[in-house]
Amino acid sequence: SLVFMERSLLRPSDSVNMLISVKNKDFKSLKNQIVYLQFIDPTQKELFTEKLTLNEAGIAEYKFTSFNNGSSGNTLCKPTFVELIKFKESSPH
């Protein structure tokens, strides 16, 4: 998968346009597949996860406002193809 952004440096509260293109090992587009974008801040804290559906060309567009959480550095956008499930920690019985 490839994630494209219109620019590489963002200020807090900037509008961001992204394009995600996904192909299989034979470089054929994955049509109508669900992809999850996980955003992780510079301190490795998950900001949020967004669920998108690829179109017939294996592409999805995503628009959002950049983060204003006081952290500076690189924010990671990680595409995955399985739903990220968080399990609650349970105490032993």
C-alpha positions in Angstrom: 0.0 0.0 0.0 1.1 3.6 -0.7 -0.1 6.6 1.2 0.2 10.0 -0.5 -0.2 13.4 1.1 -0.2 16.7 -0.6 2.7 17.9 1.5 5.0 16.4 4.1 5.1 19.2 6.7 1.9 20.1 8.5 1.0 22.8 11.0 -1.6 22.2 13.7 -5.1 22.5 12.3 -4.1 22.3 8.7 -6.5 20.6 6.3 -4.9 17.3 5.0 -5.8 15.4 1.8 -4.6 11.8 1.6 -4.8 9.2 -1.1 -4.3 5.5 -0.3 -3.5 3.1 -3.2 -3.4 -0.7 -2.5 -2.3 -3.5 -4.8 -1.6 -7.2 -4.3 1.7 -9.0 -4.9 0.9 -9.1 -8.6 0.4 -5.3 -8.7 -3.3 -5.7 -9.3 -5.7 -3.3 -7.5 -7.6 -4.6 -4.5 -11.1 -3.5 -5.4 -13.8 -2.7 -2.8 -11.6 -3.9 0.1 -11.8 -2.4 3.6 -8.6 -0.7 4.9 -8.1 0.8 8.3 -5.8 3.8 8.8 -4.3 3.9 12.2 -2.8 7.3 13.2 0.0 7.2 15.9 1.6 10.3 17.4 5.3 10.9 18.0 5.0 9.5 21.5 3.6 6.2 20.0 0.1 7.0 21.3 -2.7 5.9 19.0 -4.7 9.0 18.0 -7.5 7.3 16.2 -8.3 4.6 13.5 -10.4 5.3 10.5 -12.2 2.7 8.4 -12.2 3.3 4.6 -13.4 1.3 1.6 -11.2 1.1 -1.6 -12.9 2.0 -4.9 -12.8 -0.1 -8.1 -9.3 1.2 -8.8 -8.0 0.1 -5.3 -7.9 3.7 -4.1 -9.4 5.6 -1.2 -9.3 9.3 -0.4 -9.3 10.7 3.1 -9.5 14.2 4.4 -9.0 15.4 7.9 -7.6 18.3 10.0 -4.1 17.9 11.4 -3.7 17.4 15.1 -3.2 20.1 17.6 -2.2 18.0 20.6 1.1 19.7 21.5 3.3 16.9 20.2 5.9 17.7 17.5 7.6 15.1 15.4 6.4 12.5 12.9 2.9 11.1 13.1 2.6 7.6 11.6 -0.3 6.7 9.3 -0.4 2.9 9.3 -2.8 1.1 6.8 -4.0 -2.4 7.9 -6.5 -4.8 6.4 -7.8 -6.4 9.5 -9.8 -4.6 12.1 -7.7 -3.6 15.1 -9.4 -5.1 18.2 -8.5 -4.0 21.6 -9.0 -6.5 24.4 -9.7 -5.5 27.9 -7.2 -6.7 30.4 -8.9 -9.2 32.7 -7.8 -10.3 36.1 -7.1 -13.9 36.6 -9.9 -15.9 38.2 
